[in-house]
Every structure is written in C-alpha cells, then in structure tokens.
Amino acid sequence: MKEFVIKGDIIYLENKNEIKTYKNHYLVVKDGYCQGVFPHILEEYKDYVELDYSNKLVIPGFFDLHVHASQYQYRGTSMDLELIDWLNKHAFIEEAKYESIEYAEKSYSMFVDELKNGFTTRAAIFATIHKDATMKLMDLLEKSGIVSYVGLVLMNRNSPDYLRLKDDKDTLKMMEEYILESKKYQNTFPIITPRFTPSCTKELMKGLGELRKKYNVTVQSHIDENPSELIWVKELEPECKNYTETYSRFGLYGGDHHCIMAHCIYNNDEEIETLKNNKIFVAHCPESNMNVTSGIAPIYKYLDNGINVGLGSDVAGGSSLSLIRAARQAIQLSKMYYRYVDQNARQLNVMDAFYMLTLGGGEFFGKVGSFNKGYEFDALVIDDSKIPSLLDFSLLERLERFIYLGDESMLVSKFVKGEKII
Amino acid sequence: MKEFVIKGDIIYLENKNEIKTYKNHYLVVKDGYCQGVFPHILEEYKDYVELDYSNKLVIPGFFDLHVHASQYQYRGTSMDLELIDWLNKHAFIEEAKYESIEYAEKSYSMFVDELKNGFTTRAAIFATIHKDATMKLMDLLEKSGIVSYVGLVLMNRNSPDYLRLKDDKDTLKMMEEYILESKKYQNTFPIITPRFTPSCTKELMKGLGELRKKYNVTVQSHIDENPSELIWVKELEPECKNYTETYSRFGLYGGDHHCIMAHCIYNNDEEIETLKNNKIFVAHCPESNMNVTSGIAPIYKYLDNGINVGLGSDVAGGSSLSLIRAARQAIQLSKMYYRYVDQNARQLNVMDAFYMLTLGGGEFFGKVGSFNKGYEFDALVIDDSKIPSLLDFSLLERLERFIYLGDESMLVSKFVKGEKII
C-alpha cells in the first residue's frame, strides 16, 4: 500500500506552537510521506486506497528517546532504591544475563512485541555490553517495522566484573564491527552508547570519540540525573568543569547528527546553554525520575529556550513502555516543580506534552512527528470512545482526555514510515 | 452462593505492618465473612463451592475515600487551572446540570458502571446540592452491589447563584429527608457533606452539626488542600486557629463514626495531632493534588503516627477512577516530597501503598480490607500474566508489578460483602 488516504479526526503540530485540528478530514500519504490534509478527496488522489477511521483520532506516532531493552523483564519491581544502589543491586545483575544469546532472543522478542503493539513508532534503545545479543535485538526490531537506534552499551569501570569490558582495544574493535554490520538494516541504526561517565574511563571515551568521527554515528547517554551521581562524577573527573564536559571533551556531545542526553535534571545554566548550542535532544523520563528519587527536570526552561525535548519511558527505571503515561506525568511533575522548586517556573500543559510526544522526539529521526507535507508518515489511530462521556468535546479536549486517560487498548492502527504495522 | 472456597495466590495485610502471602491456597468465605486461609480444603468446608483462580492474585478490594460522581463526565479535561479557578470555571458549571434528574440518571449510570467494573468495592462519594439527583445516584449504587456513602453536597456561600442553597432552614429540612429516606438502602448510606469551609456559612455548619448529633451520621469534606484555599479560609474564618477548627467547632470532625477529610496536605503539627486524636480517615488523592497544583501530602507522617489513610481518586481533580494509579502515584510523590520538601521524610513503599489501597481505606467501612477471619469479604481476582516476564517473581514482587503496571483489563472477578459482582 504505497498510496492511501486516511479519513478521521486529525490532530498534529505544525510546529511547537501551532496545533492543527481537522474534524472528519482526509490525510493523504504517498510513498511513506504526508501529502497534506484536505476536507474532501482531491481529484488527483481519487484512485488512492481509502482507510476510513471516521470518529477516531489520527495523531502522529510517539517516540521513545530513552529505554533499556535489557531491563524489560523486571520492569515494575525493585523500585525501593535510589539510582546507584538500584543499578548495582538490580540492573547490572539482569543485564549480565544477555551474555546468553538464547536469553537475549527470548527476552528481546517480548520487548519488541510490546513496543510494536504500543504507541511507540521509533525508539532510541540501550541494550547491554554484549554484541551478539545487541545484534539479535537489532534483527528483531528490523523485522518489527519499528525504526530504532540500538546502543551496544559501553562500561569499563565501576561495574561488576561480570559486566565490564576489560580491554579497550577489543572494545573499540567490537564497536567498529557493530557499526559496520549494522549497515545491513534499513530501519535499525547503531548509536554510540557510553553508559554514563562513571562507567567509562577517559581512554575509552576518547576512543569512542574517534570512532564517532570516523563513521559519523550519533551518541546517547545519561547526564545530570541524580544528586549522588553528580557528586560521584565530580570525584571521578575533577578536571571537568561540569558533567557535560566529561562527554563533550571527546566529541561525544553535539555534532552533525544530534545526540540524545537522558534526564537533564540538574544541568546548571552553563550546561543548559551548551545543550542549546549543541542541539542536544533531551530525553525527559518523568516516571523514572520519580521512581529512583532523582528529581524533576526543568523542562519548561528547555522548551522555552528552543531546546529539543522528547519523552523517554526509561524502562526499567520507569515501569511502563507507554509514553502516554510519561506525557501526563511530565505535566503533573512540572506542577510540583512550580509548587516546590520555583514559583516562577511555567507549568507544562497539554500542548507541551503533545509536542514532546510527537514533534519534539520525532525530529531526532528526521522530518518525523508531524503531518506537515513532506514529513514521514508515522501515525496512531485512536478509538477514544473508550473514554465515554455525555459531553461534546472539541478535538483538543479529546486529545487532553487521551493524554490523561488513554491506554493501549484504544490503539486501532499504527503506521511507521507509511507502512501499516498494526 | 453463601459458602465458597477460593483457590489462588492470596495476598493481604493482617495489619498495617504484616503482610500475608499464600501461593496456591484456599480462602474460605461464609455468609459474606472470611473464615481463614488454608493450604488445602478442610473437612468442614468440603461441601463448599470451589472457585478455581489458580495462578491468579487474590487480594482485598480497593476503597475510594474521595470521589465526585458529578464531575465524572469531564474527567481528564480542563487540567490547566489551580483549585479555586478550576472550581469556578469547570466544576460548578458541570454540577449545575444535576438539577435535571434525566441528566443525573444518564450520567450517574455511566459513573456507577465504571465503578462497578473497576477495582473499587466501596466508595465515599460527593454528589451535588440536588437531592433528587443524589437519591438517583444512591438507587444506582444500591443496585450495583458496590457499598457506598453518598453525600448531598452543601454550599450556601461563595458559589454561583445557580449552585447555591439559599435558605438554611430548607437546606436542613432537605438534609433530614435525605437521611431518613436513605434508610431504605442496605449498602448505601448518607454522609453529611459540607463541600468545604469556603462554601458553607457558620450557621449552616452549626445546623449540620446538630443534624449529625441527632442521627449519628458521619461526615466527609475537604481540608488543607491548596495554598490559596488556606489563605481564603483564614480570611473567611479569622476566629478559628486553623482550618480544622472550622469543622470541629460544630461537631463536624471526629466523633463515633469516623469522618473522612480529603487531601490533608498543609495540616500543621497541631492539626496532625487533632487528626490522630479524632481518628479521622485521611483521603490521600495524589493525582488530583498534582493536577490542580496543590502539593504533596506528608503521608508518611500520618502512617507512622497511626492515623488512618486511604486513597481517593478525586475524580475529576484526578482524571481516573482507578485506584491502582493512585497507589503508584502515592509512592512516586512521596519520593519527590523527600527530594524537595524534607530529606528526613520517609519515602513510601509498596507495603504502604497496599495498606492505603486495602486496610487503610477499608476500615472506614468496618472490618473490611483484609482476609483476616471475621472480616467482610471484599476481593479482587487479578490476572497478572498480562504483565509478561521471563523471571520468576515472588508474590510480593507480583504485587509490586501489579501496582506499577496493573490496569482494569486484568480484573477477572470482584466480590463485595461476599457477593460476586463480576
């Protein structure tokens, strides 16, 4: 199905500040790209297949900018610890299992299955230090129709013996192989993934920076997440003026293909400026930030300064792959930030949440996250009649109700790059 | 079905600090009361009907201590305002519609239907100022099998003209009729419901206190919810030393049948002592407290001081009737309280959440919320295989996963007072 027209109640952001709502309109897709939204089917599209989603919401796909596939199995447990303890007592023990390709295949199949059947159309994913298991995850994602960046996770210090890459030369060779082997995929891409500064020595970071330069591969990592982590980074890298510099000094920050930095809770003003100048994508992970007692990221500052922000489920610091939950949590947490951190802060609203869900995260993947002409067609068809009411709501109100009360049972169809995958 | 045995994976609190978990055990119910949990069926119960819920979780019902049935229709919208503005611009306009008994019947039918099909087995509910509509809600609840207290909401000041009771004598007469007429119900009870201090004059409060004394009816209201509300109450009732006294001076606080006070975010130390001494049930409503930017209640103080705490959905300050959402939000918000308000505060955990969901709220209704011998049998049967994993979890871990990832699609059966209603 290369050319088709979707009929429905269409909502998308033209840009961060302008929302478009079209009741009972027609959205035209050709070769994977949006052609426009019209009140009736134009003559030139009259031979296109028509998909009738009348009275359903048609919105762009959601983009998960931060998720650990290898922590999927124990999501929703062990939420009684702060970040560093939680890593040592739970995350690392589970991740070690991915040395077994059999375990990886079973586990990643379940992860990909849930991702495919949910709202996410594209994702930036952390795997583990194991190359074979990571390539298995990439195989499964490629087959699913989801578009993804998948990180072979790098850790060569402050990690248990069973989960530590011991020889930097071998590690960089493995990274190079993974980058080259990934060329066989259409929709699945490598991404350089130093776990976070405490896990990677300067020497390894330097090597990764060189690899990045050689292959023009993008980067994802964690930054400024938790107070105890910040103290630790300062101890580990005293010569750096801030956390940002631990990445940027080796070319693992900014650059042509924008990087993703997850969390960004405690970035100081200088770091915020650096975020902006380097066109970093902030992955905001509200559930995880609550669960491991990290804090509340000042997202309004980023949005109002033109910094890119998308949402991350951060499974398993977050329990749920569902970004609709992250969207409402982002609004709710911003209200607690206002109440307890800064009464000059702007509270986030439904428009901000919809932006982070769609265009804000989507643009990491290119012209994605809107139905503007020329954008790749990632879309969700939502049956919001499952949130019954006697009232007659506007399209914007229906969007708000979906953000607060929506779940995956309302997903009727899902499109990625113009392909219908559900 | 008066006598039956349920087979399943049984979890309940014996008391606030002791949890019982029984894999593959038998829970015996007779005439609506729990008889005990056994590893096999005893001789004396061998003729009882056996309900096989093997591998399912069997847990006590959940108790919604604070919900506005009359705000159900617009749940999940209009979340862009703080409490007082939100009341004036949305809540009051919707509540006025319940002057029409036809609207009330249609709307309340939908509300009761969702309540019946969810996790809640008993609830304390706010209706509106309209007696006929309120009695209609009570009729519908009585038929549903849910146990409830339903408040005819009282407002005689600071309310729009169309939603203000104008003659106290008429109002008290209406209240008396509602109390007397409610005697026809088995499972549906009246509850004196001054909306909150800003809505009720001293004279009305005094009359309500006398009515309470005459009929021994319990009380529900709001207290210490939002900073701007606190300032307003201080202006309105300058002679009271705190918000609590605006109720207690007229006998609308404490007493034989314990009262419910919703929110309790900004109670000072003296008020916390008064909460305890009067055996008040605190209705903790975390979603609403975020949505209308109220703040975070110091729930650990209440729990650790032996104060009763249950959860409230507070629809439509909260968007969702699902208390499992409130349970995880309670834990998550307590972590933000620790981070931003008081680093000496105790962070809530899964046990606290399970307590508030079951025994903490249940005891408002009597010996309810546990499977201890002699407790009324309110129970949920949960199919947690819908949260798939390769890992082998303990019953406590399964409970934690349900709290973080559970939803109503996992509800297999539901019992209230020993009656199977789903």
Interface residues (C-beta under 8 A of the other chain):
Chain A: Q73 Y74 R75 G76 T77 S78 M79 D80 Y103 K106 S107 M110 E287 M290 N291 T293 S294 G295 I296 S319 S320 R328 I331 Q332 L333 K335 M336 Y338 R339 Y340 V341 Q347 N349 V350 I387 P388 S389 L390 L391 F393 E397 E400 R401 I403 Y404 L405 D407 S409
Chain B: Q73 Y74 R75 G76 T77 S78 M79 D80 Y103 K106 S107 M110 E287 M290 N291 T293 S294 G295 I296 S319 S320 R328 I331 Q332 L333 K335 M336 Y338 R339 Y340 V341 Q347 N349 V350 I387 P388 S389 L390 L391 F393 E397 E400 R401 I403 Y404 L405 D407 S409
